[in-house]
Amino acid sequence: MNTHSTISGLKTKRLTFLRDEYHAKIGSQIVRFTSAGPYAYPNFADSDSRSSIVIAKCLSKKLGFKRVVENVDNQSATSLFEIITCSFVADAFTSLRHLRPGNWEFLTAQTAISNLVEYRHLNTLVSLVKTDPNLAAALGHGYIVTPDIVIVRQPVTEDEINHYEALIEVDEPTARLTQFRASNQPESPARSFLHASVSCKWTIRSDRSQNTRTEALNLIRNRKGPLPHIVAVTAEPLPMRIASLALGTGDLDCVYHFALPELRAACATVARSEDQLEILDTMIQGNRLRDISDLPFDLAV
């Protein structure tokens, strides 16, 4: 399924309402319990970790998730998490359009970065690799990143540039190389710019944090232009696993939890979770972990 939203057609709502709506959608469409009994646990907990199960159950209670017993496979849960998160980000970012004006699009379903201005040169590389086995062996195929969610900004037209006053004439030699000016791009229609790449992780297991970091490094190394925002969003209940993605700098801007205040309250409530709470506070105080409601503001920078 492909999700495509534009900022112009969305109605502004209070951010608290949007956050509650976000959780309601996750609770009704994704979260399922293993059974109806007292030992049931939600499907974003790890069955092999008692701490994960206890924290996830407490978090679900605080968010008001109903104990629906139904199977939702991990792939479907991940796909739905991407779509619902994309919808929240689009709606919340719209509410801040006075802080970050522009023509924006929000895309899911693995949009190839080679379709965007900063990475279009990768199309040439793909063509060369397909025809040269030696080059394919040397370079591999990891340079074409397909983020879970991309936020793109459309280039500006001459009318937009000259909206308030006449700044540029078409035949002038001024600002002829910037790709942000649509008339300077060789293609028609002009390509959009990658403003943000959002990696969605319904849960975090052993190999998933490394995949996210690899994607981030490819975005950094292969661009021809400014660095986009590179972030991750997760519903993982275990702080130590979140830390495998959040700690450290240089690749991800920050990691965002789908319900951080509720997660902290759950960790503070659950017995014998002092270590989990300590590492959670370390990430929060170190500006490596924030709530999903912080994300639209950070994207407005």
C-alpha positions as CSV (number, residue, x, y, z in Angstrom):
1,M,0.0,0.0,0.0
2,N,1.3,3.5,-0.9
3,T,0.4,6.4,1.3
4,H,0.7,9.9,-0.2
5,S,-0.2,13.1,1.6
6,T,0.2,16.7,0.7
7,I,0.3,19.4,3.3
8,S,-2.2,21.8,1.6
9,G,-5.3,19.6,1.9
10,L,-5.0,18.8,5.6
11,K,-7.0,20.4,8.4
12,T,-5.2,21.8,11.5
13,K,-6.0,20.1,14.8
14,R,-4.6,20.4,18.3
15,L,-1.4,18.3,18.8
16,T,-2.7,16.6,21.9
17,F,-5.8,15.5,19.9
18,L,-3.6,14.2,17.1
19,R,-1.4,12.3,19.5
20,D,-4.4,10.7,21.2
21,E,-5.8,9.8,17.7
22,Y,-2.5,8.3,16.8
23,H,-2.5,6.0,19.8
24,A,-6.2,5.1,19.2
25,K,-5.4,4.0,15.6
26,I,-2.4,2.0,16.8
27,G,-4.5,0.4,19.6
28,S,-7.4,-0.5,17.3
29,Q,-5.5,-1.6,14.2
30,I,-2.2,-3.0,15.4
31,V,-2.1,-4.0,19.0
32,R,-3.3,-7.5,19.7
33,F,-3.0,-9.7,22.8
34,T,-1.9,-13.4,22.9
35,S,-5.0,-14.4,24.8
36,A,-7.8,-13.1,27.0
37,G,-6.3,-14.5,30.2
38,P,-4.3,-12.8,33.0
39,Y,-1.0,-13.8,31.4
40,A,-1.8,-12.3,28.0
41,Y,0.7,-9.8,26.6
42,P,0.6,-7.4,23.6
43,N,2.2,-8.1,20.3
44,F,4.9,-5.4,20.7
45,A,6.4,-7.3,23.6
46,D,9.1,-9.9,23.3
47,S,7.9,-13.3,24.5
48,D,11.4,-14.3,25.5
49,S,11.8,-11.2,27.8
50,R,9.9,-11.0,31.1
51,S,10.8,-7.3,31.4
52,S,9.5,-6.6,27.9
53,I,6.2,-8.3,28.6
54,V,5.6,-6.5,31.9
55,I,6.5,-3.1,30.6
56,A,4.4,-3.6,27.5
57,K,1.4,-4.7,29.5
58,C,1.7,-1.6,31.8
59,L,2.2,0.7,28.8
60,S,-0.9,-0.8,27.0
61,K,-2.9,-0.2,30.2
62,K,-1.8,3.5,30.4
63,L,-2.7,4.0,26.7
64,G,-6.1,2.3,27.1
65,F,-5.4,-0.4,24.6
66,K,-8.2,-3.0,24.6
67,R,-7.3,-6.7,25.0
68,V,-8.3,-7.8,21.5
69,V,-7.2,-11.4,20.8
70,E,-6.5,-11.7,17.1
71,N,-3.4,-12.5,15.0
72,V,-1.6,-9.7,13.2
73,D,1.6,-10.8,11.6
74,N,4.7,-8.8,12.2
75,Q,4.9,-7.6,8.5
76,S,1.4,-6.3,8.6
77,A,2.0,-4.6,12.0
78,T,5.1,-2.9,10.6
79,S,3.3,-1.7,7.5
80,L,0.4,-0.3,9.5
81,F,2.8,1.4,11.9
82,E,4.4,3.2,9.0
83,I,1.1,4.3,7.5
84,I,-0.3,5.5,10.8
85,T,2.9,7.3,11.8
86,C,3.1,9.0,8.4
87,S,-0.5,10.2,8.8
88,F,0.3,11.6,12.2
89,V,3.4,13.4,11.0
90,A,1.6,14.9,8.1
91,D,-1.3,16.2,10.2
92,A,1.0,17.5,13.0
93,F,3.4,19.1,10.5
94,T,0.4,20.9,9.0
95,S,-0.4,22.4,12.3
96,L,3.1,24.0,12.3
97,R,2.9,25.3,8.7
98,H,3.2,28.9,10.0
99,L,6.6,27.9,11.4
100,R,7.8,25.9,8.3
101,P,6.0,27.1,5.1
102,G,6.4,25.2,1.8
103,N,4.8,22.6,-0.4
104,W,5.4,19.3,1.3
105,E,4.6,15.6,0.5
106,F,4.6,12.6,2.9
107,L,5.2,9.2,1.3
108,T,5.4,5.6,2.5
109,A,5.8,2.3,0.8
110,Q,9.5,2.4,0.3
111,T,10.1,5.5,-1.9
112,A,13.4,5.2,-3.7
113,I,15.7,8.1,-2.9
114,S,17.0,8.1,-6.4
115,N,13.8,9.9,-7.5
116,L,14.8,12.9,-5.4
117,V,17.2,15.8,-6.3
118,E,20.1,15.0,-4.0
119,Y,20.2,11.4,-5.0
120,R,19.2,11.3,-8.6
121,H,22.8,10.6,-9.7
122,L,22.4,7.1,-8.2
123,N,20.2,6.2,-11.2
124,T,23.3,6.4,-13.4
125,L,25.1,4.2,-10.9
126,V,22.3,1.6,-11.0
127,S,22.5,1.5,-14.8
128,L,26.2,0.9,-14.7
129,V,26.0,-1.8,-12.1
130,K,23.4,-3.7,-14.1
131,T,25.7,-3.8,-17.1
132,D,29.0,-4.4,-15.3
133,P,29.3,-7.5,-13.0
134,N,32.7,-6.4,-11.7
135,L,31.3,-3.0,-10.7
136,A,28.3,-4.8,-9.1
137,A,30.7,-7.0,-7.1
138,A,32.7,-4.0,-5.9
139,L,29.8,-1.6,-5.0
140,G,27.0,-4.0,-4.1
141,H,23.5,-2.6,-4.0
142,G,23.2,-1.0,-0.6
143,Y,23.5,2.6,-1.8
144,I,19.8,2.7,-3.0
145,V,18.0,3.4,0.3
146,T,14.2,3.1,0.4
147,P,13.1,4.8,3.7
148,D,9.9,3.8,5.4
149,I,8.6,7.4,5.3
150,V,10.0,10.3,3.4
151,I,9.1,13.9,3.7
152,V,9.9,15.9,0.6
153,R,9.7,19.5,-0.4
154,Q,8.8,20.6,-3.9
155,P,11.0,23.1,-5.6
156,V,9.8,26.7,-6.0
157,T,8.3,28.2,-9.1
158,E,9.1,31.7,-10.5
159,D,5.8,32.9,-9.3
160,E,6.6,31.7,-5.7
161,I,10.0,33.4,-5.8
162,N,8.5,36.7,-7.0
163,H,5.4,36.4,-4.8
164,Y,6.1,39.5,-2.6
165,E,8.4,41.4,-4.9
166,A,10.2,41.0,-8.2
167,L,13.4,39.2,-7.1
168,I,14.5,37.3,-10.3
169,E,13.8,37.6,-14.0
170,V,13.8,34.5,-16.1
171,D,16.6,35.8,-18.5
172,E,18.9,37.0,-15.7
173,P,22.2,35.1,-15.0
174,T,21.3,35.2,-11.3
175,A,20.8,31.9,-9.2
176,R,21.1,29.7,-12.3
177,L,22.5,26.6,-10.5
178,T,20.3,26.1,-7.5
179,Q,18.0,23.1,-7.9
180,F,15.5,24.6,-5.5
181,R,14.5,26.8,-8.4
182,A,12.3,24.5,-10.4
183,S,13.2,26.2,-13.7
184,N,16.9,25.3,-13.2
185,Q,16.2,21.5,-13.2
186,P,16.7,19.6,-16.4
187,E,13.6,17.4,-15.9
188,S,10.0,18.2,-16.2
189,P,8.3,18.0,-13.8
190,A,11.0,19.1,-11.5
191,R,12.1,16.7,-8.7
192,S,11.5,17.2,-5.0
193,F,14.0,17.5,-2.2
194,L,14.4,15.0,0.6
195,H,13.6,16.9,3.8
196,A,13.5,13.9,6.2
197,S,13.9,10.2,6.2
198,V,11.9,8.3,8.9
199,S,12.7,4.7,9.8
200,C,9.7,3.0,11.5
201,K,10.5,0.1,13.9
202,W,7.4,-1.5,15.5
203,T,9.8,-3.4,17.7
204,I,13.6,-3.6,17.9
205,R,15.4,-6.9,17.8
206,S,19.0,-7.9,17.4
207,D,19.6,-6.9,13.8
208,R,17.2,-4.1,13.2
209,S,19.1,-1.3,14.8
210,Q,22.1,-2.0,12.6
211,N,19.9,-1.9,9.5
212,T,18.6,1.5,10.4
213,R,22.1,2.9,11.0
214,T,23.3,1.5,7.7
215,E,20.5,3.2,5.8
216,A,21.3,6.4,7.6
217,L,25.0,6.3,6.7
218,N,24.1,5.6,3.1
219,L,21.9,8.7,3.1
220,I,24.7,10.8,4.5
221,R,27.5,9.5,2.2
222,N,25.6,9.4,-1.1
223,R,23.9,12.8,-1.1
224,K,24.7,15.8,-3.3
225,G,23.2,18.5,-1.3
226,P,22.2,19.4,2.3
227,L,21.8,16.6,4.8
228,P,18.2,15.6,5.4
229,H,16.7,14.9,8.8
230,I,17.3,11.2,9.6
231,V,15.2,9.9,12.4
232,A,13.6,6.7,13.7
233,V,10.3,6.0,15.4
234,T,9.6,2.9,17.5
235,A,7.1,1.3,19.8
236,E,9.7,-0.9,21.4
237,P,8.9,-1.2,25.1
238,L,12.3,-2.2,26.4
239,P,14.6,0.8,27.0
240,M,17.8,-1.3,26.6
241,R,16.8,-2.3,23.1
242,I,15.9,1.3,22.2
243,A,19.4,2.2,23.4
244,S,20.9,0.0,20.7
245,L,19.4,2.5,18.2
246,A,19.4,5.8,20.1
247,L,22.8,5.9,21.8
248,G,25.7,7.4,19.9
249,T,25.7,10.3,17.4
250,G,26.7,10.9,13.7
251,D,24.1,8.8,11.9
252,L,20.6,9.4,13.4
253,D,19.4,12.8,14.5
254,C,17.3,11.3,17.2
255,V,15.0,8.4,18.1
256,Y,11.3,9.0,18.8
257,H,9.1,6.7,20.9
258,F,5.4,6.5,20.1
259,A,4.5,7.1,23.7
260,L,7.5,8.2,25.7
261,P,5.9,9.8,28.8
262,E,3.7,6.6,29.2
263,L,6.8,4.4,28.7
264,R,8.6,6.2,31.4
265,A,5.7,6.0,33.8
266,A,5.4,2.3,33.0
267,C,9.1,1.7,33.8
268,A,8.8,3.7,37.0
269,T,5.7,1.6,38.0
270,V,7.0,-1.8,37.2
271,A,8.9,-3.6,40.0
272,R,12.6,-4.4,39.3
273,S,12.9,-2.1,36.3
274,E,15.4,0.3,37.8
275,D,18.0,-0.4,35.2
276,Q,15.5,0.1,32.4
277,L,14.4,3.4,33.9
278,E,18.0,4.6,34.4
279,I,19.0,4.0,30.7
280,L,15.7,5.5,29.6
281,D,16.5,8.7,31.5
282,T,20.0,8.7,30.1
283,M,18.7,8.7,26.6
284,I,16.1,11.4,27.4
285,Q,18.5,13.7,29.2
286,G,21.2,13.1,26.5
287,N,18.8,14.3,23.8
288,R,18.8,10.9,22.1
289,L,15.2,9.9,22.7
290,R,12.1,12.0,22.4
291,D,8.3,11.6,22.2
292,I,6.5,11.3,18.9
293,S,4.9,14.7,19.6
294,D,8.3,16.3,19.5
295,L,9.0,15.1,16.0
296,P,7.0,17.6,14.0
297,F,8.7,20.5,15.9
298,D,12.2,19.0,15.2
299,L,11.3,18.6,11.5
300,A,10.3,22.3,11.4
301,V,14.0,23.3,12.1
